[in-house]
């Protein structure tokens, strides 16, 4: 009896993990498409990092360095709609440099950095639209 319960719990945990991984994998493809080509024909190359978090009414924070004289695109998604994901870029003193909340949760933002700067990028779900789920963010630089 105990073995059956333990095996059932292991199977349930594996099923939940597998579902979350598949959800994140499909969202990754959406975010990657935002870097490949934009409406104006520009394409961006990923910095090699995929920032992923499974959120449940919470925020995730990632640290990175943005290098001077580089054009970047930050892209994020949390599902089939473009406006589920919110990302905020802050300097190390927590001053907000940009948030896509002010842009109707746009899925990406292009910008140029004049000088190198360490930043914190905070991701969260727009809780008016989605409470829990995977959020994927990528940072790319102009080819």
PyMOL commands that set and color helices and strands:
alter all, ss='L'
color gray80, all
select helices_A, chain A and resi 2-36+100-103
alter helices_A, ss='H'
color red, helices_A
select strands_A, chain A and resi 44-46+51-56+59-66+70-77+85-91+96-99+108-113+117-125+132-142
alter strands_A, ss='S'
color yellow, strands_A
deselect
rebuild
show_as cartoon
